[in-house]
Amino acid sequence: MATAYYFNYLFFYMRDHFGFGNRNNLMLTATHGCIYMFSAWNAGRFAHRHGYHFSLRLGFSGMAVALFAAALIPRALGYSHGALAAQVGCLVLWTVSMCLTWPTLQALLSRGQPPSGMPRTAGIYNMVWACGAATANLSGGALVQHFGGETLFWLPAGLHVIQVLLLARVAKTGAAEDTPTIASRGIETVPPLNPRPIARARTFLYLAWLANPFAYMAINGVLPIMPKLAANLKLDDAQAGLVGSVWFWVRLGAFVWFFLWPGWHYRFRWLLSAFIALAVSFTLMLLSPHVWLLIVAEVIFGLAVGLIYYSSLFYSMDVGESTGKRGGIHEAAIGLGVFTGPAIGVSALSLLPRVPNAGIWAISGALLLGLVPFCLIKKRGG
């Protein structure tokens, strides 16, 4: 909830106080993604080596410090060029600190879990964080509009402080060990729910690992452009939060659906359809001249993103690949998508400044090109 509230509305803050448009917001996202990619890779190893509680404590504390500093910058520097540089610096610290949390949480999911419990654990995890993100996006616009832009720093910083305190309580009660161990289970078989040869299971794992960065290319091609899209559709911040949260809630609904119904497991057509729908709905969302059309595109987008992300996490756990190190790889792949999508958009806007919506078309083309290696992996894996 804290991460979604801060990052999703940072683009509105940068628009209002520093005059950021699509190009600058995409560049800011690409910077975040580049740092995320390398930091997550190393953070997964760090957590595996130094302990999960320590990694979480360091991550939550660093995020809180970064956000408290960001909240105080306007009082010290106003909205000058120095303030802009300081805000970017706070984003960098926040990103590095955040990378210490997600791989660690994913590693903790499978510790001590029998194979039969993996699908349930992954489903609960997805529904919890997706609900937090949807709630933050729905309420964030109204909170910023009524209480001011600095709210997007103070509120999540407070939430991170609460996390640090709760983590200390968990450590005292011994609810989870701090030593990184891997649940004992064979990696050459998959649970009875999905009796597939391990080679086929790993093919789907690689398909999901490839598709997930492309999903985050699309997500982070949408978020930086939402302030401009909202302005084009004559939506204020509160309305933008309401309309823009539709795909978040649909993603949550998709997670509930996929949690309750296992029929999508190891179905190539489902993943392929989600990949195609991702590219089509992304383009439709950002080129929509009407709010109703945007909402329709968001419904498709939320379903596609939901299946792709759920597949990446589920297959990782199903094949026995969920550890601190593997969690770092999973998050680094997400960072690759967060960086690549906006970077492609910025490049297109710079090289083709006179072409309308060049950034949108460039990212859409990259999403469609991703289908080539996707199909090649399936063909090779059988």
N, C-alpha and C positions, 0 to 999 in steps of 0.2 A: 504493500500500500504506500509506504514511504517513498520507495524508488519510483513508482509510477507517478505519484503526485509531483515530485520534484522534476523529474526528467521530462515528462510529457508537457508540463506547463512552462518549462524553462524557455521554450521557443516563443511563447506569448510574451513572456517577460522581456526577452531580448528584442522582440519587435517593438514593444511599447517604450522601452527605456534606452535602447541603443539603435533603433531604426533598422533592425535586421529584416531582410526579405528572404525569399526562398533560397537564394544562393548562399548567403551567410549562414542561415540555419542549417543547410545541408553540409556546409563546410564544418560547422561546429559538431554536427553529428558524426562526420567522418573522423574528426579528431578523437572524439570519444570512442568510436569503434576501433580505431587503430590501437589506442592505449588498452582498451578492453581485451583485444585479441591477444596481445603479448602478456598482459598482466594475468589473465585467467589461466593461461597455459602454465605459468610458473606458480600461481596461487594454488592450483590443485596439488602440485608437488609439495608446496610449502605446508599445506594442511595435512597431507599424508605423512610428512616427516615430523612436524612439530606438534601435532595434536589438533583435534577438531575444535574443542572449546577455545583454545588459545587463538586459533585462526578466526573464529566467529567474534570473539571479544575484540580482537584487533580491528577486524573489519567494521563492526558496528561503531566502535569508538572513532575510527578514522572518518567514517561517513558523517557522524554527528559533528565532529570538529570542522570538517569542510563546510557543512551547511550553516553552522553558527557563524563561521567566518564570512560566508557569503551574505548572511543577513546583516552583518555589521558594516559591510563595505560601503553601502550607500551613505551611511552616517559619516564615514571617514573621508570618502573620496567623491561622493555624489555619483554622477553618471558620466564621468570623464573617461578619457582613453585609458587612464590608469585603472579606473574601476572596471572597465571592460576586461583588461588583462588579468586583473585579480579574480574576476568571476570565472574566466577560463581556467585559471590556476586552481580554483576551488573545484571546478568540474573534474579536472585531472585527478586531484587528491580523492575526490568522491568515487571516481571510476576505479582507481587502483584499490581503494578500500573495499568497494563493493565486490570486487573479484575474489576477495578472501571469503565471501559468504556463500555464493551460489554453488560452487563446486563442493564445498564442505557440506552444505545441506543435502545435496544429491547423494554424496557418499554415505551420509548417515542414514539415508532411506533404507539401504539394503543390509545394514549391519544387524546380524542376528535374525534376519528374516528367512524363513524357509521358502523354497521356490514357489509354493502355492500362494504365499502371501505377497509376492512381488506385485502382481497386477493391482491388488487392493491398495497397497502402499503408494504406488505411482499415481493411482487415481485420486486418492485423498490429497496428496501433495499438489497435484495440478489444480484441483478444485479450490484449494485454500489460497494459493498465490494468485490464481486468476480472479477469484472473488475480490481480493484486496485491490488488484489492479483496476478492475471494473468500477469498484466503489470510488477509488481515488479519481479516476477519469470523469466519472459522473458528477462528483461533488466539487472537483477542483476548480472548474471555471467559475462557479458561483462564489466559492470561498475567496478566490483571487479578486473577483469583481467587487465584492462587498468589504473585504478586509485589507486589500492592497497586495501588491506583488510580492512583498517580503514574506507573506504567509507561506509561500511555497518553499521557503527555507526553514522558518521556525517550526512549522508543524512536523515535517518529516524528521528534523533534528531531534525533536522531543520524542518521537516514536523510537528513534534509534537509542536514545538514552534508556527508555523503558526496556528495550531489547537487552541492553547490557545488564540491567538490573535483574531481569528474568533469567538471563543466562547464568548469573551468579547463583541464583536460587537453584537452578537445575543442577549445577555443579555440586552444590552443598548436599542436595538430596541423593546424589549419585544416580540420577535417573538415566544417565548415559555415560559410558566410559570416555575418557579423553584420549586414550591411546588408539591410534588408527589401526584397526584390524579389519580383515575382510571376512565376511560371513563364509563359513565353510559350505561350499556347494560345488558340485562338479560343473565344469564349463563345457563339457562335451555333450551335454544333453540339455534340452529345454523342458520346462514344466509339462506335466501330463495334459494341461489344458491345450497346448499347442504342440502336438507330437510331430516335429519337423526335423529332418536331418540338420545337423549343426551348420553345414555349409549353406543350406538354404536360409536358415535363420540369420546367419551373418550377412547374406546378400541383402536381406531386408534391413538389417542394421546399417549397412553402408548406404543403401538407398535413402534411409531416413536421415543419416548423418549428412548426406549431400543436400537433401531437400531443405533441411532446417536452416542453414545459412541463407538460402534463397528466400525463405519465408521472412527472415529478419532483414534481408535486403528490402523486401517490400514494406515491412512494418516501418523501418526507419527511412523509407522513402516517403511514407505518408505523414508521420508525426511532425517533421520539420516544416511541412507544407500546410499543415492544418490551419495556422493563423491566417495565411493568405487565402486559403480556400474558404474559411469562415467569413472573411471580409468580403469575398466575391459573392457569397450567398447571403450577405447582410445579417450575419449572426453575431450577437455579442458574445462575450466570453462564457457566460452561463449557458447560453443556447448552444455554443460550440461544444461545451463539455457534455451537454445532454445528447446532442446528435452524434458527436464523435465517440461517445462511449458505446454505441450500439454494437460495434464489432467486438468490443471487449466482453459484453454480456453474452453475445452469441458464442464466442470462444468458450466462455464458462459453461454455457449450455452444451456445447460440443463435448467438453471434458466430461460432463455428467453422463451424456449419452454413451460415450466410448468407455466409460467406467462400468456402466451397467450392462452394455451389450458387447461381448467379445467377438462378434461375427466379423469385425473388420480386421482382426489379426491376420497377418500374412496374406493379405489380398492386394496384389499388385495394382489392380484397376482402381482401388480406392486411393492409393497414394498417387497414382498417375493423374486421376481426376482432380485430386486436391491441388496438384502442382499446376495443372492447366487453369483451374479456377482461380488460383492465386494470381496468375499473370493477368487474366481477363478482368477480375474484380478490382485489382490495383489500378489499372488504367481507367476503368469506369468510375471509380471513386474520385479520382483526382481531376477528371474531366467532366464531372457531373454538373450540368447547369441548373439542376433542381434538387432541393433537399430530399424529396421522396426517392429520386434515383440514387442519390448518395446512400440512403438508408438501405435500399435493395442491394446495392453493391457491397455494403458493409456486412450484410447477412451472409453473402457468399464468401466474403473475405474471412470472416470470423470462423466459419466452418472449415475452410481450407487451412488456415493457420492452426486451428485447433487440432486437426488430424495430423498435420505434419509434425508439430511439436510433440504431441502425445506419442506418436510413432517413434520419434528419436529417443525419448526417455524410456518408453516401454521396451523397445527392442534392446536398448543398452542393458537394462536390468534383466531381460529375459535371456540374454546370451551371457550374462555374468560379467558385464563390463562396467559396473557401477562402483568405482572407488574414487578416492580423492583425485588420483591422477587422471582417471577417465573422465571424472566430472570436470576437470580442468580442460581436457580436450573438447568436451561437449560445449563448454562455455566459450572456449577460444574459437570454435567454429561459428558460434553465434556472433562473436566479435568480428569475425571475418565478414559476415553478412552485414552487420551494423556499419562497418567501414566501407565495404565495396559498393553497396547501393547508393548512399549519398555521394561517394567519390565519383561514381559514374554520372550522377545527376549534375554535380558541380562541373565536371569536365565538359559535359554536353552544353551546359549553359555558357561556359567560357568560350568554347570553340564555335558554337552556333548561336550567338546572341540574338540573331534576328529570326530564328525559327521559333514559332510559338510552341510552348510546352516541350522544348527540346529535352529537358531533364526527365520529364515524365516518360516520354517515348523511349529514351535511352535505357532507363531502368526496366521498362516493359520488355524491350528487346533482349536485355540481359537475362530476364526471367525466362523468356521463351528459349533462349540459347541453352539455359541450364537443363532443358529436357534432353539434349543430346547426350551428355555424359550419364544422365539418369537412365536413359534407355539402354545405353551401352553396358552399364553395370548389371542391369537385369538380364540382358542377353548373355553376358559372360557367366553370370551366376546361375542361369537356368530358371 
